[in-house]
Amino acid sequence: EVQLVESGGGLVQAGGSLRLSCGTSGFTFDRYLIGWFRQTPGKEREGVSSINNDDGSTYYADSVKGRFTISSDNAKNTVYLQMHSLKPEDTAVYYCNLQGTNFWGQGTQVTVSS
């Protein structure tokens, strides 16, 4: 059974940092892309970053380039999203996704206060 579990969200002041984790199980981790998405009420879920665990290639949305870093630990089947210089507009529920599938985690709330 495929499972993705996010953790690491919280409340932080603008300019601060958080590291999100996406623990996974039930599939061959190093063959798939894992993506981070975020959603705020009334808006569509937007892609933030992704990593191809097969070749290590990464993607970042323009809004987070230079501030967020995605990485993965194949031994732990976990993907991380290190977020620096957080802004109030980064406030959202963050989800990880096994890309190309409908497998999502339950989400973790990130709130950035001004």
N, C-alpha and C positions, 0 to 999 in steps of 0.2 A: 504494500500500500504506500503510495506516494504521500509524503508529509513534508510540509514546510512550516517552520515555526520562527516567527520574528521576535526579537527582544532588543532591549537597549534604548527604547524611546524614553522620553521624559520632558521635563520643563527646564528650559535653559534661557539665559539672557542673550540678547542679540550680541553677536561676536563670539559666542561660546562654541563648544564642540560637543558632539555626541558620536558614539559608534554603535551602529545597528548591526545585529547579527541575524542571519537566516540559517538556522539549522535544518538540514534536510535528511531524508531517508527514503528508501523504497525505489531508488533508481541508480543507474551508474553515473555517479556525480561528474566524473571527469569527461563525460561525453556530451554534456548539455550546457546550453546557455541559461544562466539565471539572471533575472532582471529585477531591479527595484523600481517600484512605481509609488506614486503618492496621490492622495485624493483629499479634497476639501469639500465640505457640504455644498451641494448645488453645482459642482463642477465635475467634469469627466476625469477619470483616472489618467494621469500622465506619466510617461516613462521618464525616469530619472537617470538610470545608469544600468549597464548590463555587462556581464563578463562571460566570455566563452571559455569554459573550463577545459576545452580540448586544446585550444591554441593560445589561450591567455589574452586574446584581444578584448578590448574594452570599448564601451560607448558611454558618453556623457551628454546629457541635455545641455544646451548652451547656458541655461540658467544656473547650472551648478559647476560648470567647468572651472577648474582652478581652486575650487573649494571642497569638493567631494572626491573621495578616492574609493574605488571598489577593489576588493581583493578576495581571494578564496584560499581556503586551507583544505586541500584534497584529503588529508589524513583525517580531518574532522568533519568532512562533508558540509562545510559551513562557508557561507559567503558573508563578507563584511562590507559595510558602507561607513567609511569614516567621513564625518561631516565637520568641517571647520567654518569659521566666519559665518555662522548661522544668522539668518535674517528672519524677521517676522513672517515674510512671505514664504518661508520654508515650512511654516506650520501646516501640518497635514497628518493624516494616517498613512504610514508607509507600509507597503506590502512587497513581499517578494513572490516571484512567479517563475515556474518552470516554463520557459518560453516555448511557444508553440503548443501549449496545452492549457487546459482550464484548471490547473492546479495552482492554488494561491494559499498563502498563509492567512492567518486571522488578522494581521495588521498590528502595528505598534504606533501609538500616538506620539508625535513630536510637536511640542509647543515652544515657540520662541517668543519671548516677551521683549517688548521694545524698551 
